Amino acid sequence: MFDGFETRQIDVGTARLNVRLGGSGPPLLMVHGYPQTGAMWAPIAAELAKRFSLIIPDLRGYGRSDKPATDATHSPYSKRAMADDLARLMTALGHEKFQVAAHDRGARVTHRLCLDHPARVQRAAVLDIAPTKHIFDTADQALATAYYHWFFLIQPAPFPETLIGHDPVHFLRWTLKAWSAGRDDFFAPDAMAEYEACFSDPAVIHASCEDYRAGATIDLDHDAADIDQRIACPLLVLWGSNGAMEKLYDVLATWVPRADDLRGHMVEGGHFMAEENPEATLAAFADFFEI
């Protein structure tokens, strides 16, 4: 999937992250979402690698990265902890300043990265999300139906872990199709094989539930504490025309209170736009990221 890329296990002090590295040019950090790995960027990585040095990690708890032990506050899986991993990763690789492209849960980590490390993030693109606090503040029946997993995964351990663990591949494929208007034909076989292999690990199932538990608890505390802090760097917001975000929100408007320099638009397709519509995703990135 990543011809010419190197895969390394990099100890950032807080966790050991599985990272794909390739390309040349200014650094572009690319962050995946649930329930995937960095493999999601394969359809656009080769083209981007012509202009950027790509850093594609698996988030802590996902893929082949470390799964740190959690605690009662879920703080090891807070977006602050995950963002700190990424900042440390870029320091370890010698990149003081960098740009970021991020999808789904990775985009929520990137939101926090922009707030906690504003001097380091030059530009950020977040794919198919509204701010976490806005979602919980405005939750209704439509949201709970479309995003049922938010409320399922936050239930106390080991309830969701036990149910998912009974047939993790079924749950994974159901989830991918549910967020793609019933399609999964655009996922590359190699990427799907990696998703299935990694998500079949009970440690990944537990850690990813902790990610969502943190999202409903400590992350909201962090968001409330700095609700008046805005993302300082240019922010690109993309969302899928067939995804739940488009049906539930005026997506760009949800980011107006959170960013000083905001732009964005809808992309044809569903939630997984980098895989379903790589051409449009690449075009949006080409117009936004600086070489």
N, C-alpha and C positions, 0 to 999 in steps of 0.2 A: 504493500500500500504506500510505502514511503521510500521509494527508490532513492538512494543517495543520502538518506538520513541516517544519523547515528542515534542509537537508543542508549541512554545512560541512567543509572540509579544515582541520584545526587542527594547527598545528605545536607539539608539546609539548617540543621541544628534543632529544628522543631519536628522534623519528619524526614524520611527518605522518600523522595519523589521519583517516579518513573517518568522520564522526559525524553521526547524525540527532538532532535536538533538537526537543522538543515538550512541550506540557502546562504545568501550573503546580502549584506546591506544593513540598514538600520534594524534594530531588534523589534520584533512583533511577537508578543506573548499571545497565545491562543488557548482559550480555556473552554472545556467541554461542560455539558450538563448531565442531568439524570435521565436515564440510567446508563449512560454511555461512558466512553473513555476518550482520550485524545484522538483515537482513530476516526472520530466523526469529521475531522478536518481533512481527511485524505483526498476528497474530490477537488479541493482547491489548493492544497499545500504545494504541489509541484509548480503551479503558476505563480503563487505568491513567493516561492523560494527564489524566483528569478530576480526579485527586487528587495526581499527582506531576509534577515536572519530570523528564522522561525524557532520559537521555543514553545513546545507543545507538551505540557505536563498532564499526567493524571492527577486530579485533586486528591488530597489526603482522604482516605476512606474509599477511594474508587480505583478501579483498574488494578495496576500492579504497584501502586504507591502504598506507603505505610497506612495502617489502620490503628491509630492511637487509641488507647483505652479512654472511655468516656467518663463522665462524672454526673452527679445529680443535677448540675446546672446545664449540662450539654455543651459547656464552653469549649471543649476540644474540637467541636464541630460547628462553632460559631463562624459566621462569615469573617469576623475579625481574625480568628486563628487561621482560617484558610487563606485570607488575604496576606497575612504575615508570612505564611509559607511562600507565597508567590513573590513577595518583595525580597525575601531572603534568597530565593532561587535566582532572581535577576541579579542580585548583588554577587552571588557566588559565581555567576557567569560573566561578571564584569560590566553589567549594563546598569548604569546609574539612572538613566532615563529611558523610557520605552513607551511603545504604543500597545494597546490591548484590544483583541477581538474576543468576545465571549458569548456563550449561548446558555440559556436556561439557568440552572443553579450556578454555573460558572459566571454568568452575567451578574447574579446577585453577589457573588464574591467580588467581582470587579467593581460593583457599586461601592462596596466597603473599601476596596483597595484605593479607589479614587478619593474617598473621604479621609482615610487614615494615612495615605502617602501621597498627598496632592502634588508635592514638588517632583515626584518621580514619573507620574503618568502624564504623557504628552497628549494623547488622544485615546478615546475609548469608544468601542462599538458594542452595544448590548443587543442581543437577538432574542426577540419574542418574549419579553417580560414587561410587566409593570412593576413599580416599586413594591417590595414586600409589605411595608406598612400600609400602603394604599389598598392592597388586596384584602388584608385582614380588616381594615377599617370599613370597607364597603362590601364585605361578603354578603351574598344573598343566595337564594335558591339556585339561580343560574350558575353562579360561581361554584357553589358546593357540588353541583351536578357535574360540571365540566372538570373541576379540579378536586374530585373526591379524594384523590390520593393524598392531597395535603392533609386531610383530616384523618385518613386511615393510617398513614405512616407515622403520625405524631402520637398515636396511642402507646401506652407504656409497653416496654419490652417485657416479655418476648412475644407479645400477641401478633403484631404484623410480621415480625421475623419468622414466626412459626408457620403462618399461613403462606407467606411468599416462599419459604424454604421447602414447602411440600412439592412445588413445581416451579422453580425460579425461571426456567426458560419460557414456560407458558405465561407467567406474569410479565416478563420482559417483552415478549412479542405482543401481548395484548396491549401493553402500555405504549409501545412504539406505534402500533396501528391505530390505537384510539386517538393519538395526537396527530395522526396523519390522514384523517378522514378515511380510515379503513385500509390504507395502503401501507405496504412495506417493501414493495418491489424495487424501490430506488436505493435501498441500503446495499452497499457492496457486500458480497458474500464474505470476504475476509474481515470486514468491519463487523458484520453480524456475528461471525464466529468468535471474534474477540469479545464482543458485548456478552454473548452467551457464556463463554468460559469464565469471564471475570465476575459476572453477576451470579453465577452458580456458587461462588465462594460465600459461605455463611458470614464471614467477616465483612464482606462488601455489603451484603444485605443489611446487617446490623448498623454499619457505619453510615450507610445512605439513609436509613431511618433516623439516625442521630442528626444528620444534616437537616432533615425536616423538623425534628423536634427542636433543634436550636432555632430554626426559622420562626417557630411559633412562640418562642420564649426569650432567650437571651438576645437574639438578633433584634427583636422588637424593643427591648430595653435600650440597646445601643442606638437604634434608629430614633427613639424618642429623645434620648439624651442630646443628640446633635441634629434635631429635626430642622434647625435653621441653617445648618451648614450645607452649602451647595457644591456640586461638582464643578471644579474650576476649569478643567480642560474641556476642549470641544468633545461633545457627546453625540454619537450617531445611534439612533434607535431604529431598528428594523423589526418588522413583524409580518407573519404570514397571512395572506388573504383568506385562507381556509382554516386558520387556527382559532382557538378559543379566545385569544387576546383580542382579535379583531371583532369578534362577536360580543365580547363583554365590555370593552372599554374604547374610549378615544385614547389610543395608546400613547400617542405623542403628548397629549394634554396631561397625562398622569406624570410626565417627567418635567413639565414646566416649573413646578416649585422646587425641583431638585437639581437643576443644572443652569449655569449661566450662559453657555454657548451650545444651543440644542438644535439639532436637525434630524430628520428621519423620514421614512416612508415605508409603505407596505411593499412586500415582495410576493409575487405570485407563488402560491403553494401553501403548505402547512407549516407546522411547528419546526420541522427539521430542515430549514431552508438551505443550509450549506450542503446537504446531501440530496435534497429533492430538486433544488434549483441552484446549482453551483454557479451557473453563468451569471444570474442576476446578483447573487451574493458577491461574486468577484467584482462585478461592475460597481456595486455600491462601495466596496472596500477601495477600489482603484480611485474613486472620486473623493474618498475621505482621508485615507491614510497618506502620510507624507513620506516621501523617499529622501 
